[in-house]
Amino acid sequence: LLMMASHQQQPHQPHHQQYSFDQWSDLLAHVSSSSSSQGSSLASAITHFKSFLASYPLCFGYWLKLADLEEQYQGTTLAATATHIRATQCAPYCPEIWTNYVKHMHKSQRLDDVDDVI
């Protein structure tokens, strides 16, 4: 009975909050592997990653994947930069996020902008 109750949808919760962490992981693995260079599948993957991170903001690897997807989708580093900044705000003590943020800024030749975040 407890298992059945945990699988029932709660009417007051948004749909994305009804997934368990494992269900999210499976979904994100699927959309990551199926997102090609096609705009619609990339946009869908980005939407799913953003929904996941709204519930699990401390999962640094998913922030990094989202930044990669946004750079691929937009064709520029601007959206990816915004995602890296948001990740540093959500998980300020995560060295992996900071390391990847600095690498991203160096790659995009905007290393001077790092001081604005620090």
C-alpha positions as CSV (number, residue, x, y, z in Angstrom):
1,L,0.0,0.0,0.0
2,L,2.8,2.4,0.8
3,M,4.5,1.7,-2.6
4,M,1.2,2.4,-4.4
5,A,0.7,5.7,-2.5
6,S,4.3,6.8,-3.4
7,H,3.6,6.2,-7.1
8,Q,0.3,8.1,-7.2
9,Q,0.4,11.6,-8.6
10,Q,0.0,14.5,-6.2
11,P,-2.4,17.0,-7.8
12,H,-0.6,20.0,-6.2
13,Q,2.9,19.1,-7.4
14,P,4.2,20.0,-10.8
15,H,4.7,16.9,-13.0
16,H,8.5,17.1,-12.9
17,Q,8.6,16.9,-9.1
18,Q,6.8,13.5,-9.2
19,Y,9.9,11.8,-10.5
20,S,12.4,10.0,-8.2
21,F,16.1,10.7,-8.6
22,D,16.6,7.4,-10.4
23,Q,13.7,8.1,-12.8
24,W,15.3,11.5,-13.6
25,S,18.7,9.9,-14.1
26,D,17.2,7.4,-16.6
27,L,15.3,10.2,-18.4
28,L,18.3,12.5,-18.6
29,A,20.6,9.6,-19.9
30,H,18.0,8.9,-22.5
31,V,17.6,12.5,-23.7
32,S,21.3,13.0,-23.6
33,S,22.0,10.0,-25.8
34,S,19.1,10.9,-28.2
35,S,19.9,14.6,-28.5
36,S,21.7,15.0,-31.7
37,S,22.5,18.2,-33.5
38,Q,18.8,18.6,-34.2
39,G,17.4,21.7,-32.6
40,S,14.1,20.2,-31.3
41,S,15.8,17.3,-29.5
42,L,18.5,19.6,-28.0
43,A,15.8,22.0,-26.9
44,S,13.9,19.2,-25.3
45,A,17.0,17.9,-23.5
46,I,17.8,21.4,-22.2
47,T,14.2,21.7,-20.8
48,H,14.5,18.4,-19.0
49,F,17.9,19.2,-17.5
50,K,16.6,22.6,-16.3
51,S,13.6,20.9,-14.7
52,F,15.8,18.3,-13.0
53,L,18.2,21.0,-11.7
54,A,15.3,22.9,-10.2
55,S,14.8,19.9,-7.9
56,Y,18.4,18.8,-7.5
57,P,20.6,21.8,-7.8
58,L,23.7,20.3,-6.2
59,C,24.3,17.6,-8.9
60,F,27.2,19.3,-10.5
61,G,27.6,16.9,-13.4
62,Y,24.2,17.7,-14.7
63,W,25.0,21.5,-14.7
64,L,28.1,20.8,-16.8
65,K,26.1,18.6,-19.3
66,L,23.4,21.4,-19.5
67,A,26.0,24.0,-20.3
68,D,27.4,21.7,-23.0
69,L,24.0,21.2,-24.5
70,E,23.2,24.9,-24.5
71,E,26.5,25.7,-26.2
72,Q,25.7,23.1,-28.8
73,Y,22.1,24.3,-29.3
74,Q,22.9,28.1,-29.3
75,G,26.1,27.9,-31.2
76,T,27.6,30.4,-28.8
77,T,29.0,30.4,-25.3
78,L,26.5,32.9,-23.9
79,A,23.9,30.5,-22.6
80,A,26.5,28.1,-21.4
81,T,28.2,31.0,-19.5
82,A,24.9,31.8,-17.8
83,T,24.5,28.2,-16.8
84,H,28.0,28.0,-15.3
85,I,27.3,31.2,-13.3
86,R,24.0,29.8,-12.1
87,A,25.7,26.5,-11.1
88,T,28.3,28.5,-9.0
89,Q,25.4,30.2,-7.3
90,C,23.6,27.0,-6.5
91,A,26.6,25.0,-5.4
92,P,29.2,27.6,-4.4
93,Y,31.4,25.1,-2.5
94,C,31.8,22.6,-5.4
95,P,35.3,22.7,-6.8
96,E,34.2,20.8,-10.0
97,I,31.8,23.5,-10.9
98,W,34.3,26.3,-10.3
99,T,37.0,24.4,-12.2
100,N,34.8,23.8,-15.2
101,Y,33.5,27.4,-15.1
102,V,37.1,28.8,-15.3
103,K,37.9,26.4,-18.1
104,H,34.8,27.5,-20.0
105,M,35.6,31.1,-19.5
106,H,39.2,30.5,-20.6
107,K,38.0,28.6,-23.7
108,S,35.6,31.4,-24.6
109,Q,38.3,34.0,-24.0
110,R,36.3,35.8,-21.3
111,L,38.5,35.0,-18.3
112,D,38.3,38.6,-17.1
113,D,34.6,38.1,-16.5
114,V,35.3,35.5,-13.8
115,D,36.1,38.3,-11.4
116,D,32.5,39.5,-11.6
117,V,31.3,36.1,-10.2
118,I,34.1,35.7,-7.6
